[in-house]
Amino acid sequence: MTTTTPYLVRIDSPVGELRLVATASALIAVLWPEERDGRVRFPIEPVDGSNAILDRTATQLREYFEGTRRTFDVPLELRGTDFQQSVWLALAEIPFAETSTYSKQAAAVGRPRATRAVGSANGRNPLSIVLPCHRIVGADGRLAGFAGGLDTKRWLLDHERTVAAR
C-alpha cells in the first residue's frame, strides 16, 4: 500500500457530484455526494488537486455516462482485507447491463456460505461504478443496499440497459 498523498477532484455526473481520489499511480476511491463518514478510509487525507490518473478516470466516467464506455481500464489500488479485495475484484466480472446476486458473488469468490460477508464487503467498495457493485441485487431480484442510494442504483442499472439495447 502506498503512503503518498492522494489527490481529490470533483466531477459532475447524472447521479450527482462524484469525488475521485487517486495517488500518482492508481485510483483508490470514487465517492458519492452523500458519502457516509468512515465508509472509505484513507491513511493520509486526500488534498484537492489533479494528476494523470484522476484525469483518465474522469474521462472514462464521462464516457460511461455518455454511453460510449462499458468497462474501465485505470490502475486500481484496493485498500481492504484480502476477502474484501476478492469480492471487489469479482464485481469486475459481472457483464455490463447484467446483474448478479450476493449468493452468486459469494460462490464466485469461493465462499458460498458468506453471502452476508459479501454484502458487507460490497458496502465498503471504495470504487463504485468502476467496480460495479450496483450490479448486485437480492436473490429475488429486488434492489438492495447501495452506498450511493437505491435511486442511484436504479438509475445506473437503467442507464446500462438503455446503452446495451442500442
ZAPATOR-125010 format. One record per atom (N, C-alpha, C): residue in one letter; atom name; x, y, z. Coordinates in pm, 1 decimal. Example, Ala and Ser with C-alpha at 12.3 -4.5 7.8 and 13.67 -1.06 7.14 Angstrom:
<nodes>
> resn	name	xx	yy	zz
> a	N	1319.0	-569.0	780.0 .
> a	CA	1230.0	-450.0	780.0 .
> a	C	1320.0	-330.0	780.0 .
> s	N	1285.0	-225.0	708.0 .
> s	CA	1367.0	-106.0	714.0 .
> s	C	1290.0	3.0	787.0 .
</nodes>
This chain:
<nodes>
> resn	name	xx	yy	zz
> m	N	84.7	-117.9	0.0 .
> m	CA	0.0	0.0	0.0 .
> m	C	88.9	123.7	0.0 .
> t	N	55.2	217.7	-83.4 .
> t	CA	132.9	340.2	-92.7 .
> t	C	96.7	435.9	20.7 .
> t	N	192.5	517.9	59.6 .
> t	CA	164.1	616.6	163.1 .
> t	C	179.2	757.9	107.4 .
> t	N	182.8	770.7	-24.2 .
> t	CA	189.7	903.9	-82.8 .
> t	C	55.7	973.3	-68.1 .
> t	N	59.7	1103.1	-67.2 .
> t	CA	-62.2	1182.2	-50.8 .
> t	C	-154.7	1162.0	-170.0 .
> p	N	-278.0	1123.2	-144.8 .
> p	CA	-374.2	1110.9	-254.7 .
> p	C	-433.3	1247.9	-289.6 .
> y	N	-471.2	1261.2	-415.9 .
> y	CA	-534.8	1382.6	-464.1 .
> y	C	-682.1	1356.8	-490.4 .
> l	N	-759.7	1464.1	-485.7 .
> l	CA	-904.7	1454.8	-499.8 .
> l	C	-953.2	1557.5	-601.5 .
> v	N	-1038.9	1510.7	-693.4 .
> v	CA	-1109.9	1600.9	-784.2 .
> v	C	-1258.1	1570.5	-775.9 .
> r	N	-1337.5	1667.9	-810.5 .
> r	CA	-1482.9	1654.3	-813.1 .
> r	C	-1528.4	1663.5	-958.2 .
> i	N	-1621.5	1574.4	-995.7 .
> i	CA	-1678.0	1581.9	-1130.2 .
> i	C	-1830.2	1576.3	-1120.3 .
> d	N	-1895.2	1649.2	-1207.0 .
> d	CA	-2040.5	1642.3	-1215.4 .
> d	C	-2078.7	1518.8	-1294.4 .
> s	N	-2189.7	1457.2	-1256.2 .
> s	CA	-2238.6	1338.6	-1325.8 .
> s	C	-2390.4	1337.1	-1316.7 .
> p	N	-2455.9	1253.0	-1395.0 .
> p	CA	-2602.0	1242.5	-1385.8 .
> p	C	-2651.4	1193.0	-1249.9 .
> v	N	-2562.7	1136.2	-1168.5 .
> v	CA	-2602.1	1087.9	-1035.4 .
> v	C	-2547.3	1177.9	-924.9 .
> g	N	-2507.8	1298.1	-960.8 .
> g	CA	-2457.3	1393.8	-863.0 .
> g	C	-2306.5	1409.5	-872.4 .
> e	N	-2255.0	1496.4	-787.7 .
> e	CA	-2111.6	1522.2	-787.7 .
> e	C	-2036.1	1402.8	-729.3 .
> l	N	-1944.9	1348.5	-806.7 .
> l	CA	-1860.6	1238.9	-760.6 .
> l	C	-1724.6	1295.0	-722.4 .
> r	N	-1666.7	1237.6	-617.6 .
> r	CA	-1531.1	1275.3	-577.5 .
> r	C	-1439.2	1158.3	-608.5 .
> l	N	-1337.5	1184.6	-686.1 .
> l	CA	-1240.8	1083.3	-726.3 .
> l	C	-1112.9	1105.5	-648.2 .
> v	N	-1056.0	995.9	-597.7 .
> v	CA	-934.0	1003.9	-517.6 .
> v	C	-831.9	908.3	-577.2 .
> a	N	-709.4	959.2	-598.0 .
> a	CA	-603.9	875.2	-655.7 .
> a	C	-466.4	924.0	-611.8 .
> t	N	-373.7	830.1	-609.0 .
> t	CA	-232.8	864.8	-596.6 .
> t	C	-181.3	887.4	-738.5 .
> a	N	-53.7	911.5	-752.0 .
> a	CA	5.3	929.5	-884.6 .
> a	C	3.2	800.4	-965.3 .
> s	N	-16.8	686.2	-896.8 .
> s	CA	-8.4	558.4	-967.2 .
> s	C	-139.7	481.2	-977.1 .
> a	N	-243.3	516.4	-899.1 .
> a	CA	-365.0	435.4	-901.9 .
> a	C	-485.1	509.3	-842.6 .
> l	N	-603.1	474.4	-894.2 .
> l	CA	-729.8	522.1	-839.7 .
> l	C	-757.1	446.3	-710.2 .
> i	N	-797.2	518.2	-605.1 .
> i	CA	-826.7	449.5	-479.1 .
> i	C	-971.1	467.2	-432.8 .
> a	N	-1045.0	564.3	-490.4 .
> a	CA	-1184.9	578.7	-447.9 .
> a	C	-1266.5	661.0	-547.0 .
> v	N	-1394.7	624.5	-555.3 .
> v	CA	-1499.0	704.6	-620.5 .
> v	C	-1604.4	722.9	-512.1 .
> l	N	-1622.3	846.8	-467.0 .
> l	CA	-1709.6	874.6	-353.3 .
> l	C	-1837.2	944.2	-397.6 .
> w	N	-1946.0	911.5	-328.6 .
> w	CA	-2079.5	962.2	-360.4 .
> w	C	-2103.3	1098.9	-299.2 .
> p	N	-2203.1	1172.3	-351.9 .
> p	CA	-2236.4	1303.3	-294.9 .
> p	C	-2273.6	1295.3	-146.0 .
> e	N	-2348.6	1193.9	-108.6 .
> e	CA	-2392.8	1178.4	31.0 .
> e	C	-2314.9	1065.6	98.3 .
> e	N	-2185.3	1069.2	87.1 .
> e	CA	-2099.1	963.3	138.9 .
> e	C	-2110.0	953.0	291.1 .
> r	N	-2127.1	830.1	340.1 .
> r	CA	-2133.2	804.9	484.8 .
> r	C	-1992.5	816.7	543.0 .
> d	N	-1977.4	893.4	649.6 .
> d	CA	-1846.9	910.1	713.3 .
> d	C	-1786.8	775.6	750.9 .
> g	N	-1661.5	756.3	715.2 .
> g	CA	-1588.8	636.3	754.2 .
> g	C	-1609.6	516.5	664.5 .
> r	N	-1698.1	523.3	564.6 .
> r	CA	-1718.8	408.2	476.6 .
> r	C	-1590.3	375.6	401.7 .
> v	N	-1521.8	478.9	354.2 .
> v	CA	-1392.3	463.2	288.9 .
> v	C	-1292.2	545.1	370.2 .
> r	N	-1185.4	479.4	412.4 .
> r	CA	-1085.4	547.2	496.0 .
> r	C	-954.9	562.1	420.0 .
> f	N	-886.1	670.2	451.0 .
> f	CA	-758.0	698.6	388.2 .
> f	C	-651.7	716.2	496.3 .
> p	N	-534.9	651.2	479.4 .
> p	CA	-428.9	669.4	578.8 .
> p	C	-376.6	813.2	581.0 .
> i	N	-384.3	879.0	464.9 .
> i	CA	-348.7	1020.5	453.5 .
> i	C	-467.0	1089.0	386.2 .
> e	N	-515.7	1196.7	446.6 .
> e	CA	-633.0	1266.2	391.8 .
> e	C	-602.5	1321.3	252.4 .
> p	N	-693.1	1296.4	155.8 .
> p	CA	-671.4	1349.1	20.4 .
> p	C	-670.9	1501.9	18.4 .
> v	N	-592.6	1557.0	-73.1 .
> v	CA	-587.6	1701.5	-91.6 .
> v	C	-640.9	1735.7	-230.5 .
> d	N	-700.6	1852.8	-243.8 .
> d	CA	-751.2	1895.1	-373.9 .
> d	C	-636.2	1906.6	-472.5 .
> g	N	-657.8	1853.1	-590.1 .
> g	CA	-556.7	1859.4	-694.8 .
> g	C	-579.1	1746.1	-792.0 .
> s	N	-515.5	1755.4	-906.4 .
> s	CA	-536.3	1653.5	-1008.5 .
> s	C	-403.2	1587.6	-1044.1 .
> n	N	-415.8	1476.9	-1116.1 .
> n	CA	-300.0	1406.8	-1171.2 .
> n	C	-349.6	1325.7	-1290.7 .
> a	N	-259.5	1256.3	-1356.7 .
> a	CA	-295.5	1182.9	-1478.0 .
> a	C	-399.5	1074.4	-1451.6 .
> i	N	-391.0	1006.8	-1337.6 .
> i	CA	-487.8	901.0	-1304.9 .
> i	C	-626.8	961.2	-1287.8 .
> l	N	-636.2	1072.6	-1218.4 .
> l	CA	-766.6	1136.7	-1198.3 .
> l	C	-823.0	1188.5	-1329.6 .
> d	N	-737.9	1246.2	-1414.0 .
> d	CA	-784.5	1293.4	-1545.0 .
> d	C	-838.5	1176.9	-1627.7 .
> r	N	-765.0	1066.8	-1628.3 .
> r	CA	-806.6	948.1	-1705.3 .
> r	C	-937.3	890.8	-1651.2 .
> t	N	-949.6	884.8	-1518.9 .
> t	CA	-1072.3	833.3	-1457.2 .
> t	C	-1191.2	923.0	-1489.6 .
> a	N	-1172.8	1053.4	-1478.4 .
> a	CA	-1281.2	1147.0	-1508.3 .
> a	C	-1326.7	1130.5	-1653.4 .
> t	N	-1231.8	1116.7	-1744.7 .
> t	CA	-1266.0	1096.6	-1886.3 .
> t	C	-1345.5	967.9	-1903.8 .
> q	N	-1299.5	858.7	-1842.3 .
> q	CA	-1367.6	730.2	-1857.8 .
> q	C	-1506.6	732.2	-1793.5 .
> l	N	-1522.9	799.1	-1681.7 .
> l	CA	-1655.8	810.0	-1621.1 .
> l	C	-1749.3	892.1	-1709.7 .
> r	N	-1699.3	1001.0	-1767.5 .
> r	CA	-1783.4	1078.5	-1860.6 .
> r	C	-1826.2	991.0	-1977.7 .
> e	N	-1733.8	912.5	-2031.3 .
> e	CA	-1766.5	821.9	-2142.2 .
> e	C	-1871.0	718.8	-2099.3 .
> y	N	-1857.8	665.7	-1978.7 .
> y	CA	-1956.6	571.1	-1925.5 .
> y	C	-2095.0	636.6	-1922.2 .
> f	N	-2102.8	757.8	-1868.2 .
> f	CA	-2232.3	825.5	-1858.2 .
> f	C	-2286.7	865.9	-1994.7 .
> e	N	-2199.5	890.0	-2092.6 .
> e	CA	-2242.8	921.0	-2228.8 .
> e	C	-2286.5	795.0	-2304.2 .
> g	N	-2254.4	678.3	-2249.2 .
> g	CA	-2292.8	552.8	-2311.9 .
> g	C	-2191.7	499.1	-2411.1 .
> t	N	-2068.9	550.6	-2409.5 .
> t	CA	-1966.5	502.8	-2503.0 .
> t	C	-1861.8	415.0	-2437.5 .
> r	N	-1871.5	392.9	-2307.5 .
> r	CA	-1775.4	306.6	-2235.9 .
> r	C	-1852.3	208.3	-2149.0 .
> r	N	-1807.0	82.4	-2152.0 .
> r	CA	-1871.2	-22.4	-2071.5 .
> r	C	-1779.1	-80.4	-1964.8 .
> t	N	-1648.7	-63.9	-1980.4 .
> t	CA	-1551.1	-111.9	-1881.9 .
> t	C	-1449.3	-0.9	-1857.5 .
> f	N	-1378.4	-13.9	-1748.4 .
> f	CA	-1277.7	84.8	-1709.8 .
> f	C	-1139.8	19.2	-1712.1 .
> d	N	-1039.2	98.4	-1747.5 .
> d	CA	-904.4	41.9	-1750.6 .
> d	C	-801.9	133.4	-1682.9 .
> v	N	-843.1	192.9	-1572.6 .
> v	CA	-748.8	271.2	-1493.5 .
> v	C	-684.2	179.9	-1389.9 .
> p	N	-559.0	204.9	-1353.1 .
> p	CA	-496.7	124.0	-1248.2 .
> p	C	-566.4	149.4	-1113.8 .
> l	N	-587.0	41.9	-1039.3 .
> l	CA	-658.1	49.8	-912.0 .
> l	C	-566.8	9.8	-797.2 .
> e	N	-587.4	72.7	-683.7 .
> e	CA	-522.2	30.1	-559.9 .
> e	C	-632.8	-1.7	-460.3 .
> l	N	-648.7	-129.4	-430.4 .
> l	CA	-754.3	-172.1	-338.9 .
> l	C	-700.9	-171.5	-196.4 .
> r	N	-772.9	-104.7	-110.3 .
> r	CA	-733.5	-94.2	30.3 .
> r	C	-840.7	-159.9	115.8 .
> g	N	-818.1	-286.5	146.8 .
> g	CA	-912.3	-361.1	227.8 .
> g	C	-852.2	-495.9	261.2 .
> t	N	-928.3	-578.1	330.6 .
> t	CA	-880.7	-711.9	364.2 .
> t	C	-869.3	-795.2	236.6 .
> d	N	-801.0	-907.2	245.6 .
> d	CA	-791.3	-996.1	129.5 .
> d	C	-930.5	-1038.5	82.3 .
> f	N	-1019.4	-1068.8	177.1 .
> f	CA	-1156.0	-1108.3	140.6 .
> f	C	-1228.1	-994.5	68.8 .
> q	N	-1222.1	-874.0	125.4 .
> q	CA	-1287.5	-760.1	61.5 .
> q	C	-1233.8	-740.1	-79.7 .
> q	N	-1103.9	-747.0	-95.3 .
> q	CA	-1044.2	-727.1	-226.8 .
> q	C	-1092.1	-832.6	-326.4 .
> s	N	-1105.5	-958.1	-280.7 .
> s	CA	-1153.8	-1062.5	-371.6 .
> s	C	-1298.4	-1035.1	-413.8 .
> v	N	-1378.7	-986.5	-320.4 .
> v	CA	-1518.6	-952.6	-350.5 .
> v	C	-1523.4	-836.3	-449.8 .
> w	N	-1443.5	-734.0	-425.9 .
> w	CA	-1443.9	-617.0	-513.6 .
> w	C	-1396.8	-653.1	-654.2 .
> l	N	-1292.6	-734.3	-663.9 .
> l	CA	-1242.9	-773.4	-796.2 .
> l	C	-1344.3	-859.8	-870.9 .
> a	N	-1420.8	-940.6	-797.0 .
> a	CA	-1523.8	-1024.3	-860.2 .
> a	C	-1632.7	-938.3	-924.7 .
> l	N	-1652.6	-817.1	-873.9 .
> l	CA	-1752.5	-728.1	-933.0 .
> l	C	-1720.0	-695.9	-1078.7 .
> a	N	-1592.1	-685.6	-1109.0 .
> a	CA	-1549.9	-652.2	-1245.5 .
> a	C	-1585.9	-761.8	-1345.4 .
> e	N	-1617.5	-881.0	-1297.5 .
> e	CA	-1652.7	-993.0	-1385.1 .
> e	C	-1801.0	-994.2	-1423.2 .
> i	N	-1881.0	-908.7	-1359.7 .
> i	CA	-2023.7	-903.0	-1392.8 .
> i	C	-2037.9	-819.2	-1519.7 .
> p	N	-2091.7	-876.5	-1625.8 .
> p	CA	-2100.7	-803.0	-1752.2 .
> p	C	-2186.0	-676.7	-1742.3 .
> f	N	-2149.6	-579.7	-1822.4 .
> f	CA	-2223.6	-454.8	-1836.2 .
> f	C	-2371.2	-485.7	-1862.4 .
> a	N	-2459.2	-413.9	-1793.7 .
> a	CA	-2604.8	-424.3	-1810.0 .
> a	C	-2663.3	-555.0	-1758.1 .
> e	N	-2584.6	-632.8	-1686.6 .
> e	CA	-2636.2	-755.3	-1624.9 .
> e	C	-2626.7	-741.9	-1474.4 .
> t	N	-2698.0	-828.4	-1403.8 .
> t	CA	-2691.1	-827.8	-1258.2 .
> t	C	-2653.2	-966.4	-1207.8 .
> s	N	-2611.2	-967.5	-1084.0 .
> s	CA	-2580.9	-1092.3	-1014.8 .
> s	C	-2637.1	-1078.3	-873.8 .
> t	N	-2622.0	-1181.8	-794.0 .
> t	CA	-2672.9	-1179.3	-656.7 .
> t	C	-2558.1	-1194.7	-557.5 .
> y	N	-2587.5	-1163.5	-434.1 .
> y	CA	-2487.8	-1180.2	-329.0 .
> y	C	-2443.2	-1325.7	-320.1 .
> s	N	-2537.3	-1419.3	-332.7 .
> s	CA	-2500.3	-1561.2	-321.5 .
> s	C	-2413.1	-1604.8	-438.9 .
> k	N	-2441.4	-1556.9	-560.2 .
> k	CA	-2356.4	-1590.5	-674.6 .
> k	C	-2217.4	-1530.3	-658.2 .
> q	N	-2211.8	-1410.5	-604.6 .
> q	CA	-2082.0	-1346.9	-582.8 .
> q	C	-2003.7	-1422.8	-475.3 .
> a	N	-2073.1	-1468.6	-370.9 .
> a	CA	-2006.2	-1546.8	-266.3 .
> a	C	-1947.6	-1675.0	-325.3 .
> a	N	-2024.7	-1741.3	-410.6 .
> a	CA	-1973.8	-1862.5	-476.5 .
> a	C	-1855.4	-1830.2	-566.4 .
> a	N	-1860.3	-1716.5	-634.7 .
> a	CA	-1752.7	-1677.8	-726.4 .
> a	C	-1620.7	-1654.3	-653.9 .
> v	N	-1626.6	-1614.4	-528.1 .
> v	CA	-1502.4	-1592.5	-452.4 .
> v	C	-1466.7	-1713.9	-366.4 .
> g	N	-1537.3	-1825.2	-389.4 .
> g	CA	-1504.3	-1948.9	-318.4 .
> g	C	-1555.2	-1957.0	-177.0 .
> r	N	-1653.0	-1873.3	-141.7 .
> r	CA	-1709.8	-1872.8	-7.1 .
> r	C	-1862.2	-1874.6	-15.8 .
> p	N	-1920.8	-1986.9	-63.9 .
> p	CA	-2064.3	-1989.5	-92.6 .
> p	C	-2155.8	-1960.2	26.3 .
> r	N	-2108.5	-1977.6	146.7 .
> r	CA	-2192.4	-1950.4	264.4 .
> r	C	-2174.9	-1808.1	317.3 .
> a	N	-2093.2	-1729.7	252.1 .
> a	CA	-2057.2	-1597.6	304.2 .
> a	C	-2136.7	-1483.8	241.1 .
> t	N	-2265.7	-1505.9	215.9 .
> t	CA	-2343.1	-1401.5	147.2 .
> t	C	-2351.8	-1271.9	228.2 .
> r	N	-2365.4	-1282.9	358.3 .
> r	CA	-2371.2	-1159.9	440.1 .
> r	C	-2237.2	-1087.5	439.7 .
> a	N	-2129.4	-1163.5	447.4 .
> a	CA	-1995.9	-1102.1	442.5 .
> a	C	-1971.3	-1036.5	307.3 .
> v	N	-2020.8	-1099.6	202.1 .
> v	CA	-2009.9	-1040.3	68.3 .
> v	C	-2088.4	-909.2	64.2 .
> g	N	-2208.4	-909.4	118.4 .
> g	CA	-2288.1	-786.7	122.7 .
> g	C	-2217.1	-675.9	198.6 .
> s	N	-2155.6	-711.6	310.5 .
> s	CA	-2081.2	-613.7	388.8 .
> s	C	-1960.3	-560.7	311.3 .
> a	N	-1889.2	-649.7	244.0 .
> a	CA	-1773.7	-607.0	163.8 .
> a	C	-1818.3	-514.6	50.9 .
> n	N	-1929.5	-549.3	-15.5 .
> n	CA	-1980.7	-463.0	-122.1 .
> n	C	-2014.6	-324.6	-67.8 .
> g	N	-2066.2	-318.6	54.0 .
> g	CA	-2100.0	-190.8	115.7 .
> g	C	-1979.0	-102.8	139.5 .
> r	N	-1861.8	-163.0	142.7 .
> r	CA	-1738.1	-87.5	163.1 .
> r	C	-1657.0	-71.3	34.5 .
> n	N	-1714.9	-113.5	-79.1 .
> n	CA	-1645.4	-99.3	-207.2 .
> n	C	-1608.2	47.3	-228.6 .
> p	N	-1478.1	78.5	-231.4 .
> p	CA	-1438.6	218.3	-247.2 .
> p	C	-1442.3	266.8	-391.9 .
> l	N	-1464.6	176.0	-486.5 .
> l	CA	-1453.8	210.9	-628.3 .
> l	C	-1585.8	190.4	-702.0 .
> s	N	-1690.8	248.3	-645.5 .
> s	CA	-1823.4	238.4	-706.8 .
> s	C	-1817.3	276.6	-853.6 .
> i	N	-1901.8	216.0	-930.9 .
> i	CA	-1915.5	230.6	-1076.1 .
> i	C	-1799.2	161.3	-1146.8 .
> v	N	-1674.9	194.7	-1111.0 .
> v	CA	-1558.3	131.9	-1173.4 .
> v	C	-1556.4	-17.5	-1141.3 .
> l	N	-1577.6	-53.3	-1015.7 .
> l	CA	-1602.0	-192.3	-974.5 .
> l	C	-1750.5	-195.1	-938.3 .
> p	N	-1834.0	-243.2	-1030.7 .
> p	CA	-1978.1	-216.8	-1031.3 .
> p	C	-2063.1	-292.3	-929.1 .
> c	N	-2055.8	-249.9	-803.4 .
> c	CA	-2139.4	-312.0	-700.5 .
> c	C	-2287.6	-282.2	-723.3 .
> h	N	-2319.6	-183.3	-807.6 .
> h	CA	-2461.0	-156.0	-837.5 .
> h	C	-2524.8	-271.9	-913.7 .
> r	N	-2443.9	-362.6	-968.2 .
> r	CA	-2497.0	-477.1	-1043.6 .
> r	C	-2534.6	-594.9	-953.7 .
> i	N	-2516.0	-580.2	-823.5 .
> i	CA	-2555.0	-686.0	-729.0 .
> i	C	-2694.8	-655.7	-677.2 .
> v	N	-2782.9	-755.0	-688.2 .
> v	CA	-2921.5	-740.9	-641.1 .
> v	C	-2952.9	-855.2	-545.3 .
> g	N	-3065.5	-844.7	-477.7 .
> g	CA	-3108.7	-950.9	-387.7 .
> g	C	-3145.4	-1076.9	-464.8 .
> a	N	-3155.4	-1187.5	-394.4 .
> a	CA	-3186.8	-1316.7	-457.2 .
> a	C	-3318.7	-1312.1	-533.0 .
> d	N	-3411.6	-1227.5	-487.6 .
> d	CA	-3542.0	-1216.2	-552.7 .
> d	C	-3542.5	-1110.0	-663.2 .
> g	N	-3424.4	-1053.9	-692.4 .
> g	CA	-3413.2	-953.7	-797.8 .
> g	C	-3436.6	-810.8	-752.1 .
> r	N	-3475.7	-793.6	-626.0 .
> r	CA	-3500.2	-658.2	-575.7 .
> r	C	-3369.2	-586.2	-549.6 .
> l	N	-3375.1	-454.2	-562.7 .
> l	CA	-3257.5	-373.6	-532.4 .
> l	C	-3235.2	-374.4	-382.2 .
> a	N	-3110.0	-391.0	-344.3 .
> a	CA	-3074.2	-393.4	-202.8 .
> a	C	-2951.3	-307.0	-184.1 .
> g	N	-2930.8	-262.1	-64.0 .
> g	CA	-2820.1	-179.9	-21.0 .
> g	C	-2723.8	-128.0	-126.2 .
> f	N	-2697.4	1.8	-120.7 .
> f	CA	-2603.2	63.1	-213.4 .
> f	C	-2558.9	195.6	-153.0 .
> a	N	-2428.8	217.4	-144.8 .
> a	CA	-2375.4	338.1	-80.2 .
> a	C	-2423.4	465.9	-147.3 .
> g	N	-2451.5	461.4	-276.7 .
> g	CA	-2499.6	578.9	-348.4 .
> g	C	-2649.9	598.2	-338.2 .
> g	N	-2718.9	506.3	-271.7 .
> g	CA	-2864.3	512.8	-258.2 .
> g	C	-2933.9	429.4	-364.8 .
> l	N	-3051.7	379.0	-333.4 .
> l	CA	-3123.9	291.8	-425.7 .
> l	C	-3170.2	363.7	-552.2 .
> d	N	-3202.1	492.5	-543.7 .
> d	CA	-3240.1	566.0	-664.7 .
> d	C	-3122.4	572.4	-761.9 .
> t	N	-3003.8	592.0	-709.4 .
> t	CA	-2883.3	595.4	-792.9 .
> t	C	-2856.1	457.5	-851.7 .
> k	N	-2872.4	354.5	-771.4 .
> k	CA	-2852.4	218.2	-820.5 .
> k	C	-2948.7	189.3	-936.4 .
> r	N	-3074.4	224.9	-918.2 .
> r	CA	-3175.2	205.0	-1022.8 .
> r	C	-3136.0	282.9	-1148.1 .
> w	N	-3091.3	407.4	-1131.3 .
> w	CA	-3051.9	489.5	-1245.7 .
> w	C	-2936.6	422.5	-1321.4 .
> l	N	-2834.9	376.0	-1249.3 .
> l	CA	-2718.8	312.9	-1314.5 .
> l	C	-2759.9	187.2	-1391.3 .
> l	N	-2843.9	103.6	-1331.2 .
> l	CA	-2889.1	-18.0	-1399.2 .
> l	C	-2973.7	15.5	-1521.7 .
> d	N	-3063.3	112.5	-1509.4 .
> d	CA	-3144.9	154.2	-1623.7 .
> d	C	-3057.4	213.0	-1734.3 .
> h	N	-2959.5	293.4	-1695.4 .
> h	CA	-2866.7	352.2	-1792.9 .
> h	C	-2794.4	242.5	-1870.8 .
> e	N	-2743.0	143.3	-1800.6 .
> e	CA	-2669.4	35.3	-1867.3 .
> e	C	-2761.0	-43.3	-1960.0 .
> r	N	-2881.7	-70.8	-1917.5 .
> r	CA	-2975.6	-144.6	-2003.2 .
> r	C	-3009.3	-65.1	-2128.9 .
> t	N	-3027.3	65.2	-2113.0 .
> t	CA	-3056.5	151.1	-2228.4 .
> t	C	-2939.0	152.2	-2324.6 .
> v	N	-2818.6	165.9	-2274.3 .
> v	CA	-2699.1	167.0	-2359.4 .
> v	C	-2682.5	32.4	-2429.8 .
> a	N	-2703.0	-75.9	-2355.8 .
> a	CA	-2686.5	-210.2	-2413.7 .
> a	C	-2789.1	-238.5	-2522.2 .
> a	N	-2906.2	-176.6	-2513.4 .
> a	CA	-3013.2	-201.7	-2610.6 .
> a	C	-2992.3	-126.0	-2742.4 .
> r	N	-2898.3	-36.2	-2746.3 .
> r	CA	-2873.0	42.7	-2869.1 .
> r	C	-2818.6	-41.9	-2980.1 .
</nodes>
